[in-house]
């Protein structure tokens, strides 16, 4: 990613310029308990049927998971740099019924990762300012199912969407941090931050319609195989590859509190709490294509021009972290 490369390049330049000076390096290992939530709201009745959720609809999802966090930091005088990465996974982020739309059932598995690059400058013994880059990604493997009436008493349609949704948030933030001493070995800190971000959603999935024999058809002594033999290709299954992508942007507020206990001059343990709230406006549909992949619909290929989205996105995340740091 470009923002990561720029940050790493600048970090390398500063590091080499300081190579002759005294540097303090540290590594950290932590565990994070994360409660993550997302709200999708569409209040625009004029949006197209391709939208993520239907007009005048609110859909909410949540998941709780644990993540291991690894960090590396470098300190020189009043300057410090750090890189931290955390990864975790969870099932069932979004609702199991009536999602993505009414009449559908839904299951999902999620792999979520977060990476931050941070520079801070110590203004005094108590105050410091920080700026940095943030990247958060969630890869969701999902399955959606529904049944709909075909208009023919012999069969109904069993529909399925099977694929992957990638959600990526990239941003830059500015933070102020205050810290103070409670005792010889115990300190506390608080921070507040503001972040500007882009938010991209990419869905790639297979949409399928399977002709399924009705009970009336089966009660007449006929079989599923005899039913689908009447369809082109002899399977009664029609599938399309779908690609749907949306880009948007927004901002976030971040609040944090924590305690730092000094085990030794080179070792500390930190207990922290942090809350992030993101708000993104309705974005732009950049890609919406479909391509038939079954006998009988191979010529069904194209794109939906002028597709619009009225869906806004709100994300929230609560972090409880326990981190051990060693300084070399």
C-alpha angles and dihedrals in degrees: 000000000000098000091051092049092050092049094047091048092053090045090053092050092051091045094054092047089055097044092107093050131074112278128184115213126194140181127200138195121195146167120224127198105203130191108193128186138177132192122198115194129179115187096160111098091190098067123113127259089253091073121124092244127012123264116279090019135125121196123184131193135180142177138179122211145153124242136190113229124203123191142181124193140180126201129193119170109305092346127089135175128193141177122198131181129185131182133188142151139216142169131237106022095161129047118285094222134046092011134156082008139345114299097023128113118213141199128175144175121206137205110191127187134178130192128182133186114199138187120184136180123205110228095180141336088288109028134059136162127216140191130184153137129271132198123184124178133182121189111197123190107199144181123198123186138182141154124224136185115262096200088244121097091216097068149000132212121257106201127196137181114198122176152083132293119199118197117188129185119190123180152147123232142193121207141182119209130194123191135176140175122257097177139341092288104020128078135171131207141187131194141186125195142178123210135191114204146174119222122203128185121193122183122188115176147141116249113201137184116199121190105227125193115249122230089251090057092049093045088057089064096256125125139225089251091055090050098052091045086075092063128081108271093019096255105085087222124124120182136183133191107230128196118187124173133178130185125197141149140214146140141269139208120214128196126181142177131181153158126231121200119195111220094175138336088281104032133066139168120212128197111193144173124200135175126197126189119189126189122189128185125229105286141204127278103231099174134021114159136154133193126186114231104179134081104270098031105048090114091055096100129135149089135271107241119204095017110164136193127212093178118122122198130219121183129187131182132183117198129195108185137186113191135180117202130190122193121208 
